[in-house]
Amino acid sequence: MTIPIRSGPYKTFHSLKRHESYLEFEGSTITIPIRARPTDNSEWLTDEVVLKAFMRLEVFPAYVNGLGTREFQFVIRDWELYGTCGLLNKLFYGHPLGHPYALDSKDPKRRGEGERLPATLTFTVSNNYDKEGDPKDEILAPARELDIRNLTSHDLRSADDSGDGGLLYGVAGNSLFWEVREAGKGKLSLLLYRRPPSDSERIPSIDPERQHDSLLARVDDLTAQPGTEFKARFDLDRYRRGSNVVKAKGNSVISPLARPRTPIEIRWRLGEKPRPGRGRIRLVSPARSLCTSDQRPEVGRPVDSADFPARITYAINYHIHINRERFVEDQAGIAIAVGAQEIPPRDVTVAFDKPHIGRVLGKYLEFGPGHCTGMHTIGEDEYQQGANICRYWRTIPLAATATATGGENWPPAYDPDFAY
């Protein structure tokens, strides 16, 4: 039994084997002061934007560092935020409540009459993908357009890893491998692998029951037209019966021998000259975060008896959008939580500084130092719903008039049953 050195609501670092990791979904509220002005000669306007945050992170096994204290590393795989404020609405739509639009009585999914379209600020993780095997982006679109969802380190491991602990502290490879194949009658198939397939292991699309263990996602009957968008996904329940983990309330320990039930999904599009080819997708140095105990355990006590209080340093690269307009790209950010008594750090204010000064559609916008509060564990369903809302707002153009947005009945309302 863990015996804390200091009193308080202790919850030790997750107990993991060296080849395992822990998926956790967290929610929080992030507040950022902003100021803006419509033109060079305008006075600065100030406000605060409050963002709802949804995070999916992967925790690696804890270890004892050179100072004798325990720590663990983790990767923020996904981080989705959304929110708005009167200043953003006034800046882009001339009214603190946003842009008005009419009710379309023929479509019950439209919002009610009198409601307004807000200018919505969203953050999302920058994954720094690099594509090899297609140097001119003719087969597939550039790597910056690639969207891989539900990725974990176990999707990057060698398929023959037996889970014997040889991968120290959960370190895995950094590559996925893609293949585009002829599928007949002007069609293509795209397959995504954990390791480069040999000719003998390549998967015949006519025999889906012979899926190799290294396959992660696939899409068949893809129209070989330039720019065709697609989603590739692997049906785990069909092809890997009995090898999946059901995540209780969204969080679970996973290993190379027990994949999470939520399969990897890739969203991309074909290039300007789609044709058969093979190559690699490389993850360029995903940011690692760190949680370190403030003290060593007393002599005779277990190594995990002094895990808290702890200091957490969050590291992440991110993009920032206002509706569909991206105005910050691949920005590095750091945040620090001091005095954490548990994971996630409830009742601890996380301080961060994500300064940015720039223009959005010719208007000046500046961020100040912010903070994060109310961190708590959420289920995977709640995370997926929150991430879907953020992705929806990044499909909505930031336009000042109904004419510019395609009519007074625009935009389509958010549909919770649709995966954006």
N, C-alpha and C positions, 0 to 999 in steps of 0.2 A: 504494500500500500504506500502511495506517495505521502511523504510527511513534509509539508512546506516549512521552510525556515521562518517565514514571516506569515502572519495571519492574513486572511483575505479570501476572496472567491477564486481559488486556484483551479486551473485546468491544465494539466501537463501537455507538453508538445505531443503530437500524435505518435504512437508507437508503430514504427514501420520497419520492415526488413529492407536490406540495402537495394533490392531490385523493385521495391514497391513505391507507390506515391499515393497521395490523398487528394481527391477532388473536393473542393469546397466552393459553395456559392454564398456570396455575402451581399447584403444591401446596406445602403447608407444614404446620408444627405450631405451634399457638397454645396458650400456657399462661396461665391466669388464676387468681389466688388468689381464693377466695370464702370468705365466712363467713355463717352463717345461724343462726336460732333458731326453734323451733316456736311459741312464744308470747312475749308481752311480758315475762314474768318468767323466761324460760329463759336459761341461759347461752349465750353465743355459741359455735358450733362452727366450726372452720376446716378448710379443705382446699384442694387445687388441682385444677382440672379441665383436662385435656389434650384439645384439640380437633383433629380432622383438618380441614384447610382446603383448599378447592378454589376457584380464582379464574379468572374469564374476563374479560380486560381488552382494551381497544382502544387502541392506541398511535397518536398522530398525529405528523406529520413534525417532525423536530428543526429548530431555528432558532437563530440567534445573538442573544442578548439584549443589552441596553444596556451590560452590563459586558464584552462581548466573549467570554463563555463560552457554550457550547452547552447547550441544554436542550430537553426535549420534554414535552408534556402527554399524559395518558392518562385514560381513564374506566374505572372498575371496573364493568363491566356486570353481572356476577354474582359473588357471594361467598357460598359455602355452607360452614358449619362444623357439625360435630357431635361430641359427646363426653359422657361421664358421669363420675361419681366417687362414692365411698362416701358423702360427705356428702349429695348430692342424693338418693340412693336411701334413705338412712336418714331424711331429712327428710320424704319423701313416702310411703315404703312401710314405714318402720320397720325396715329391714334394709339393711346396706351393699351387699348384692348385688341388691337390688330386690325386686319383688313376685313370689312363686311362682305358677305356674299349671300345670294338668295337661296331659298329652299326649292329643290326639285321635287315636286309632288309625285312624279312618276318613279322615283327611286327612293324607297324607304331607308336606304343606308346613308343617305345624305344627312348632314347635320340639320338641326332645326333652324327655321328662319330667325334672323336676328343674331345668330352666333357669328363669331369672327375667326379669321385665320390668324394665328399668332406667328411671330418670327421665333423659331425654336432653335436653341443652342444645343448641339450634341457633341459629345466626345466619343472616340472609339480608338481601339488599340491599332498602332502601326506595326505590322508583323515583319516588315523588311524581307520579303521573299525575293529570291533571285532565280531566274529560269535559265537553264542550260539546255543545249541541243537545238535551239531555235533562235540563232543570233539576230535575225532580222524581224522577229515577231510575226512571221508569215503563217505559221501553223496555228499558234495560239496567241491570244492577246498579251500585251506586256504584263510582267509580273505584278506591277502596282495595281492592276485590276483584279487580281486573284483574291478570292474570298474562300478561306478554308475554315469550316465551323466544326466545333467539338473536338479539336485536336488535343492530344495528350502526348507525353513523352513515349508512351507505349506504342503509339502509331509510328514512331520513328525507330523503334528497336529492331534488331535483326530478328527475322522470323524464327531462327533456330535457337534463340535465347531460352534456355531451360529454366530460368529463374533460380539459378544457383548462387546468386549474390555476387557474381563477377562484375556487375556494373556498379562501381562504387558510388554511393550516394545518389543513385538513380540517374546518373549521367547516361544519356542515350545519344544516338546519332542525330544529325541535323538535316537529313535529306529525305524527300519522297521522290518517287520515280514515276514518270508519266509515259504513256504510249498511246499514239493515235493509230488506229488500224482501219483498213478498208472493211466495210460492212455490206458492200454490194448495192447496185442501183443508185449510185450517187449518195450513199450513206457512209458515215464513219462511226467508229466506236472509240471512246476514250476510257482508259483504265489508269488508275492510280495505285502504285505499289509501295510496300514498305522497303523493298530491296529491288535492285535491278533484276528483272526476270531474264533467265536464259531462254534460248529458243525452244528448248524442250518443255519449259514451264509456262510459256505464253498461253493465255487462256482462250480457248475457242468460244466465240460468242454463241455458236450454235449448241453448245453443251454447258449451260450455266451451272449444272450440278458439279462440274469438275473445277470449281473455283479453287485456286491455290491459296494457301494460308497467308501469303504476303499481300493479297489483294485488299485494298482499303475502300475504294469507291469505283464506280463505273457508270457509264451512260452509253446506251446502244441506239442505233437508228438515228444518229445525229445528222441532220441535213448538212451536206458539205457546201454550204454557202458562206461567203465571207461575213464575219461579224455575228454568226449565229450564237445566241446565248444558250447556256445549258446548266443543268444541275446534275452532278454525279454523286451517287450515294450507294452504300452497300447495305443489303438486307441481312442484318446479323441474325435475325430469328430464323431466316430460311437457310442460311449457309453455315452457321456456326452454332447449331443447337447445343444447349447445355454448357456453353463456355462463357456466358455473359454474367455480369453482376447487376443485380437490381439495386439501385441506389436508394437507400432509406432516406426519405425527405431530401433527396438530391445529392447527398454527400456519401462518398465511399472510398475505401482503400482499394486500389487496383494494382495489378501486376501483369507481366507479360502473359501469364497463363489465364487471366480472368479479365477480359475486356469490358469496358463500360457498355451498358445496353444502348446508349445513344451513339449511333454510328457517325463516323466522320462524313462530312458533306463538303463538296467543292463546287463553287459557283464561278463561272468563267465564261469566256466567249472565244470563238474561233478567230484566227487572224485573217489577213486579206488573201492568202493563198493556202487554204487548208488542204492538207495531204497527210499521208502516213508519216510517222516519225517517232523518235524516242528521245528522252532526255531526263533531266533531274530538276527538281524544285528544291532549292536550298534555303533553310531558315538562317538568316544572317544575324547571329548573336542575339537571341531573344534576351531581354533584360531580366536579370535575376535579382530578386529582393531577398532581404535577410532579416531574421528575427534572432536576437542574441539576449541571453539571460544577463541580468545585471550582477549576478553573484555566483560564486562557486558553492557546491554542496558542502556541508560540514563533514568532517571525517567520520566515516562509518555509516553515512546516510547514502541512499541510492543516488545515482547521477542525475535522475530526473526530479529529485526532491527540491531543487532550487531553480526551477524553470522560470519562475516569476518572482518579482517584477522583471519585465523584459523591454528591450528597445527594438522597435520595428522600423526598418528603412525600406520604403517602397520605391521600386525603380520601374519606369515604364516609358515607352515611346507611344505617342498618340497623334491623331488627327483631330481637328476641330472644324465643325460645320455650323453654318446657320442655314437651316433647311438644306437645300441641295448644294449650297455654295461652300466649298472647302477653302478656308483661308489660313489654316495652320496645318502644315504637313510634316510628319515624322519629327515632332518636337520631343526632346528628352525631358522627362520630369522626375523629380524626387520628392517624396513626402516622408515625414518622420513622426512616429508615435512614441512618446516617452511614458514609462510607468504602466505599460500594459499588464493587466492581471489575468488575462485569458486570451484565447484566440477564437474568434476575432476580438479585437480590443474594445469591448463595450465600455461606455462611460469614459472614454479617453478621446480628447480632441486631437485629430491628426492635422498637423500644420504642413502646408505646402505652398510653394511659390511657382505659379505657372504664368509668368509675365509674357505678354505679347502686345505689340503695337503694330497695327496694320490697317489695311483698307478692305472693306467688303462692299462691292458695287459702288466704289468711289467714296464711301463714308468711313470715317475714322473710328476705330474701336480699340480700346486698351483694357487689359485685365490687370488686377492687382493681386496681392497675396490672399489666399483663401484658406478655408479649413473644412474638415470633414468630421461629422458627428453621427451618432446613432448607428454605429456599425453593428450588424447582427447577422446571424446565419439565416439563410433563406433556402427554400427547396429549389430543385432544378426547374420545376414548372413556373415558379414566380420569376426566376431569372430569365427563362426563355420568353415569357410574356413581356418583361421589361425591355429586353434586347430587341424584341420585335417592334415595339413602339419606337425605339430610337432609330431603327433601320427604316421604318415607315417615314419618319420626318426627313430622312436624307434622300427620299424620293420626291419630295415636294419642292418645286422651284420657288425661289425667293423673288417674287415679282410684286410690283406695287399696284397693279391694276387688274381688274377682272379680264380685260381684253388681252393683256399680256399672258395671262394664265390659261387662256383657252375658253373663256366664257364665264358668265356670272354664276353658273352652277358648280364651277370648279372650286375646290379639289375633291376627289373621292374621300369619303370618310374612312377612318381607320377600321379595318376588318380584322378582328382578333383571330379568325380562322384561316387567314392567309399568311404564309411565311414570306416576309419581305426580304 
